[in-house]
């Protein structure tokens, strides 16, 4: 089991919380979460860790069906924009690396030409075309 000796080190622990038996009195942060799970409501006085994030999500749950669709569409547009930006960044990095490799090949080709290599041999060894070598 990949260096694990106990099943509890491999499998997650699950807890069953019976929210129907909760008396709706939040005495601590766990009670605040149970109250939220039972009543689908977060009171203003709740300050449990992470409950602010749940409050933001809860607000979205309270939107009308049409507003939720619009919000989901907006999120999808943001994801698409981020994907496009990432793709453009990767493409630009690839072109920069490709240009740097080509410059290095030209330096090698110049050095080889200075040592008396012919264009055919330089082309075979560097991968540059004869036409590109004519630009040197």
C-alpha positions as CSV (number, residue, x, y, z in Angstrom):
1,X,0.0,0.0,0.0
2,X,2.8,2.4,-1.0
3,X,4.5,2.6,2.4
4,X,1.2,2.9,4.3
5,X,0.7,0.4,7.1
6,X,-2.9,1.2,8.3
7,X,-6.0,1.5,6.2
8,X,-6.7,4.9,7.8
9,X,-3.6,6.2,6.1
10,X,-5.0,5.3,2.7
11,X,-8.7,5.8,3.0
12,X,-10.3,9.0,4.1
13,X,-12.4,9.3,7.2
14,X,-16.1,10.0,6.9
15,X,-18.4,11.4,9.6
16,X,-22.2,11.3,9.5
17,X,-23.8,14.4,11.0
18,X,-27.5,14.1,11.7
19,X,-28.5,17.6,11.1
20,X,-32.2,16.9,11.8
21,X,-31.4,16.3,15.4
22,X,-29.6,19.7,15.7
23,X,-31.6,22.2,17.9
24,X,-30.6,25.3,15.8
25,X,-28.6,26.8,18.6
26,X,-25.1,27.6,17.4
27,X,-22.7,27.6,20.3
28,X,-19.4,27.1,18.4
29,X,-18.1,27.1,14.8
30,X,-19.1,23.5,14.2
31,X,-22.6,24.4,15.3
32,X,-22.6,27.3,12.8
33,X,-21.7,24.9,10.0
34,X,-24.4,22.4,11.1
35,X,-26.9,25.2,11.2
36,X,-26.0,26.1,7.6
37,X,-26.3,22.5,6.4
38,X,-29.6,22.1,8.1
39,X,-31.3,25.4,7.3
40,X,-29.4,26.5,4.1
41,X,-28.9,29.9,5.8
42,X,-25.9,31.7,7.2
43,X,-26.6,34.2,9.9
44,X,-24.7,37.5,10.0
45,X,-23.3,36.7,13.4
46,X,-21.6,33.4,12.2
47,X,-17.8,33.7,12.0
48,X,-16.7,30.1,11.6
49,X,-13.5,29.5,9.6
50,X,-14.4,29.4,5.9
51,X,-18.0,30.3,6.3
52,X,-17.5,33.6,4.4
53,X,-16.7,31.5,1.3
54,X,-19.8,29.5,1.9
55,X,-21.8,32.7,2.3
56,X,-20.7,33.8,-1.2
57,X,-21.7,30.5,-2.7
58,X,-24.9,30.5,-0.8
59,X,-25.8,33.9,-2.4
60,X,-25.4,32.3,-5.8
61,X,-27.7,29.4,-4.7
62,X,-30.3,32.0,-3.8
63,X,-30.3,33.5,-7.4
64,X,-33.1,32.9,-9.7
65,X,-32.7,30.1,-12.3
66,X,-32.1,32.7,-15.1
67,X,-29.6,34.6,-13.0
68,X,-27.8,31.4,-12.2
69,X,-27.6,30.6,-15.9
70,X,-26.2,34.1,-16.6
71,X,-23.7,33.7,-13.8
72,X,-22.6,30.3,-15.1
73,X,-22.3,31.7,-18.6
74,X,-20.2,34.6,-17.2
75,X,-17.9,32.1,-15.4
76,X,-17.6,30.0,-18.6
77,X,-16.6,33.2,-20.5
78,X,-13.9,33.9,-17.8
79,X,-12.6,30.4,-18.2
80,X,-12.5,30.6,-21.9
81,X,-10.7,34.0,-21.7
82,X,-8.2,32.5,-19.3
83,X,-7.7,29.5,-21.6
84,X,-7.1,31.8,-24.6
85,X,-4.6,33.9,-22.6
86,X,-2.8,30.8,-21.5
87,X,-2.7,29.4,-25.0
88,X,-1.3,32.7,-26.3
89,X,1.4,32.8,-23.6
90,X,2.5,29.2,-24.4
91,X,2.5,29.9,-28.1
92,X,4.6,33.1,-27.6
93,X,7.1,31.2,-25.4
94,X,7.3,28.5,-28.0
95,X,8.0,31.0,-30.7
96,X,10.7,32.7,-28.5
97,X,12.4,29.4,-27.9
98,X,12.2,28.5,-31.6
99,X,13.7,31.9,-32.5
100,X,16.5,31.4,-30.0
101,X,17.2,27.9,-31.4
102,X,17.3,29.3,-35.0
103,X,19.7,32.1,-33.9
104,X,22.0,29.5,-32.3
105,X,21.9,27.4,-35.5
106,X,22.9,30.5,-37.5
107,X,25.8,31.2,-35.2
108,X,27.0,27.6,-35.6
109,X,26.5,27.9,-39.4
110,X,28.6,31.1,-39.5
111,X,31.3,29.4,-37.5
112,X,31.2,26.4,-39.8
113,X,31.4,28.6,-42.9
114,X,34.4,30.4,-41.4
115,X,36.1,27.0,-41.0
116,X,35.5,26.1,-44.6
117,X,32.4,23.9,-44.5
118,X,30.3,24.0,-47.7
119,X,26.6,25.0,-47.6
120,X,25.4,21.4,-48.1
121,X,27.3,20.1,-45.1
122,X,26.2,23.0,-43.0
123,X,22.6,22.4,-44.0
124,X,22.8,18.7,-43.1
125,X,24.4,19.4,-39.7
126,X,22.4,22.4,-38.6
127,X,19.0,21.6,-40.2
128,X,18.9,25.0,-41.9
129,X,17.9,25.1,-45.5
130,X,20.2,26.2,-48.3
131,X,18.0,29.3,-48.8
132,X,18.4,30.2,-45.1
133,X,22.1,29.8,-45.4
134,X,22.1,32.2,-48.4
135,X,20.8,34.9,-46.0
136,X,24.1,34.7,-43.9
